[in-house]
Amino acid sequence: MSQTLKSVQEFYDEAPPTDITDIFGTWMELVDGLQAKVAERFDLTRDPSTEVLESFGGENGGPTGRIRGYAGPEIDWMIHSHMENAKLGFANIHLTIWLGPQVKVPHFGLALGAFPQAWIFVDSVPRTNLLTDTDSYDTYFGPLNAEWEKVQQDNDFLAPFVSRSGFVRASLSPMAHAYTAPTDSRTTDVVTKLAHDHLDRWLRWVDEAERVPAEEQAALAADDLATRRNIADRDPANEMGDRFFGKELTDTLVRALWGGDRQLPRPLDWA
């Protein structure tokens, strides 16, 4: 297993045009199924600000995409999105779920793609500094260390994906799964299990979590929003958006990812 420091742009630019329609369809089916499971558990409403992003792109044969943003009494912001030009070797699919401040469970992060090899990202976004909040580390992260090791030890076809961006690396939990891999059944099997286990465990965490004291919730909500915005704004892959969609539309897409144009209330204000 060898890691890579190549960027998404470099992977895409250095590869010949490659039809990844099959893996794109597989990733879409997987993420749509996960989103359906989330929708069964939470009261979610689509934010009107994302309705104009139901379909975008496609100019001059370029990628197309869709971004759907949701919020609710327990969910501050959920993104279910994709961008793709599968015939030419590019796809990116997201399911990210940012909880309201009523609980301190880590946020849910999952992104799957191909450019043209498979790309996998699965993580739980910490809500606090784990070096001082050892209760959160011991509850949510420490118990995952054995799984983190096993996934890498048992699957030598997974190559750790390491961002050259120090900020991106700082945003990851110590149990983040980030890999590139072949677009074959081995990868599909590993990712399917990893994604379902990740979501099922996260849902249990939410159901079992103690409520955050009311006087601490506003500060937690503010930190969550700052974290989400900074991650979206500082993503090096936004350069791909500028190339495919232009700066103006890319800025709109990035704001959608963190909820910059949202119209629905945040959980603390939900009626």
N, C-alpha and C positions, 0 to 999 in steps of 0.2 A: 504494500500500500504506500503510495507516494502522494504527497500533497502538491497542490499547484497554487501559484500566485498569479495566474492569468486572470484578467478581468473578463466579464461577460462580453464586452466589446471585442476583445482579442479572440476569444473562442469563436465568436460568430464570424468575425472578419477573416480568420485564418482557415476556416472550414469551407469546402466547396458547397454549393447549394445542395441541400439534402432534404428529402421529403420525410418529415417526421409526423405525418398525419396519424399514424397508428398510436404513437406514444401520446400525442396530444389528446386523442380521443380517450385513451385510457386514463390520463391524468384528469381530464374533465369529468369523466364518469365518477372517479374516486372522490374528487372534491365536491361535486354536486351531491353525492350521497352523504358526505360529512355535513354539508350545509343543511341538508334536510333533517338530519338528526339534531342539529342545533335548533332548528326552527320548531321541532317538536317539544323542546324543553323550555324555550324562552318566548316571551311575548315580544315580537319584533315588528317594527313598522319601517317600510322603506322611506328613507329621507327623500323628499321631493327634489333636493338639489342634485341628486344623482340620476334622475329620470332622463335628463338630456344626454347622459352617458351610457344609455342602453345600447347604443351602437355608435362607434366613432372610427375614424381612420379609413383606410382603403384607397386613399388617393394614389394614383399612379402605380397601382398594384402593390402598395405597401401594406403593412399589418393592419388588422382590424381589432377592435376590442370592445369590452363591456365592463362597466364598473357599477356595482350595486352596493349602496351604503345603507345600513340599517341601525336603528337605535331602539331602546326600550327601557322599561323600569330598572332592569338589571344590567343591561348592556349599554355602555357609553357609545361605542362605535364598532360596527362589524362591516368588513369589506369582503365581498364575494366577487371576484373579478377575473378577467383573462385578457390577454393580448396575444395575437398570433399571426404568423404568416407561415403556416405549417409546411406548405409546399416548398418554401425556401429555407426551412431549418430554424425557425424561431417560434417559441411559445413560452408564456409565463402565466401562471395561474395562482391566485392568492385566496386564502381564507384566513383572515386575521380578526380576532375578537378581543376587544378591549372592554373589560368589565367596568361597571360603576364602582364607586368607592364604598359601597356597603360591605364589601368583603375585600380581603387583601390577597386573594388567590392570584398567582401570576396570570398575565394575559396569554392568550393562545395565538401562536404563530405557525403558519404553514404556507410554504410556497413551493410549487413544483414547476419545472420548466424543461426546456431543451433548446440547445443552441450550437450544434444539433445534438450533442450528447445529452443524456439526462442530467438534470440538476435538481437537487433535493435540499430543502431547508425545513427543519422541524425544531421548534423551540418553545420554551415557556418564558415570557418576558418578565423579569423580576420587577416588583413594585417598590423595593427598598434596597438599600445597600446590604448585600448578603454578608459582608465582612463584619457588620455590626448587628444586623438582624439575624442572628444565628437560628432563631426559632423558625423563620421562613426557610432558611437553608435546610435545616434538619427535617422540616415537614415536606417540602416540595422538591428539593434538588438533590440532597444527599442520597436519598433512596434510589435515585435514577442512575447513579454512577455505574453500578454493575451492568445495567442494560446498555449504557453508553459504551462501555468497554466491549461488551459482547457483540454489539452490532458491527463494530470495526474489526474485531478479531475474527469473526466468523464469515466476513464478506470481503475478501481481498480485492474484489473488483470495484469497491467503492474507493474513490480518491478524495481525501479531505479537501474541501474547497475553502481556501483562506483568503479573505479579502485583503487587498493592499491598503484599504482605508482603515486607519487606526480607530476612527470613530465607529465604523461598522463593527469592528472586532470588540470594541468596548460595549456595544449594545447587546452582545450575545450573552446568554447565560453559560455557566460552565458545562451544561449538559446539552448544548445545542448540537444538532445533527446537521451538517452542511457538507454535501458531497457532490461530485460529478460521477457519472457511471454510464455504462453501455445502456442502450435503449432495448433491453431484452427482458425475458421473463424473470430472470434472477432479480433484476432491479425492481420490476413490478411487484414481485412477491414480497421483497423486503419492505418496500415503501408502503404497500397496502397494509401490512401488519403494523408497521411503525406508526402510520397515520391514525389508524383506528384505535390502537392502544393509547396513543397520545390524547385523542379526543375523549375516549371513554374515561380515562384517568382524570382528565381536566374537569369533566362533568361531575365526577364524584367529588373532586376537590371543592367545587362550587356548592354542591348540595351539603357537604359536611362542614363548610367553613363557619367560623364564628363571625358575628357581625362586628364591623369596625365601630368603635364609639362615635357617636354623632359629632362630637366636637373635633374629631380628627378627619372627617370625611372630606371637607372642602380642600384641605391641604393635599390630601391624597389625589383628589380629582385634578387639581392644578398640576401636580407632578406628572400624572398620567398624560395629560394633554401635552405638556411640554415634551415629554419623552416621545410620544407618537409623532408630534410635528417635526421634531429634530430628526428622527429616523427617516421620515418621508423626505424632508427637505435635503438631507445630506446623503441620500443614496447615490453612489457613483453611477448606478445604472440609469439615472435620469438622463444621462447623456444619450442613451439609446432612444429615449422618448423624444428628445430634441431632434434627433436625426430622422426618426420615423414620422413624427406628428407635428414638428415645429415647436418653437418655444412657447407660444401662447397657449396652445392646447395642452402641452405637457405641464405647464404651470397649473392649469385647471385640473388635470388628472392627479397631480401631486396633492393639491388642496383637497381633492375628494378622498384621498387615502388617509388624511388626518382629520377630515371633517371641517375644513376651513370655511366652506360655504353652507354648512348644515342649517336646516330650518327647524328640525325637531329639537325639543329640550334635552338637556343632559339628565342623567338619572336623578340627580338631587332635586331637579325642578319638575320631574315627571308628575303629572296629576294622577 
